[in-house]
Amino acid sequence: MNAKLTLRMDKKLIEVAKAYSKKTGKSVSRIVADLFEVVKTEKLPEENQVTPTVSSLRGVLKGAKVDEADYRKYLEDKHL
């Protein structure tokens, strides 16, 4: 079932879309639909997904004897 969708874009971008439409022989609607067909198959990152950098730090302090007092001392030394 097709439904109508209104898009608001910069005038210059609309001109580019129409020129591309003419060049490819596809309607702007078809071009947008094709884009979202590709997008829907992409796996979107989960909200709380851990980045590779953070993941690489996992366990780095395992066994370390560090507590809040140590962190406070570090901050005091750093800022005084």
N, C-alpha and C positions, 0 to 999 in steps of 0.2 A: 504494500500500500504506500503510495507516495503522499507526502504532505508538503506544504509550502513552508519555506524558511526564509526569513529576511536577514540579510547580513549588512552590517554597516562597516564601510572601509574608507580609507583615504581615497580621494578621487584619482590620484595618480596610480594607486594600486589597482583600482577598478579598470583603468585604461590598460594596464599591463595584463590583467586577467582577460580582458576582452581581446587584446592582441594575441595572447597565447591561445585563446579559444579559437580564433579565426585560423591561426597557424596550424593547430592540431586537428581542427574540424570537430572538436568536442564543445558542447555547451559549457558555460561556466558552472552550471549546476552539476553536470557530469564530472567536471574536474574536481569540484569540492567533494562530491560523493566518492570519487576514486581515492582522494586523499584520506578520507575517513575510513574507507575500507582497509587501507594500509595501516592506519593508526590503531584501529580496533584490534589488530592482531599483535601489536606490540605489548610487551609486558610492562605495565606501569610500575614504578617503584612503590613499595609499600610505605605507608606513612612513617613507620618507625624503623625503616631499614637502616642497617649500620653500614657506613661507607667503608671501602677497603682500608683506608688509613686508620680509622678507628678500630676496625677489626684486627689489624696488624698489632695494635697495642694491647689486645686482650691477653691477660696473664702476665704482663711485663713486670708487675709488682708482686707477683705471687711469692709468698714467703717473706716479703719485706716487712720490717717492723716500722711502719709509718702510721702516725695517727694525726688527729686534728691539731694537737699541740705542735707537732713538727711543721705542719703546714702554716700555722700561725707564726712560728718563729721565722720560717722562710719569708713570709710576706713582710714581717716587721724588718728583717734585715734588708730586704729588697727596697722597701720604701722609706727607710730612715737614713 
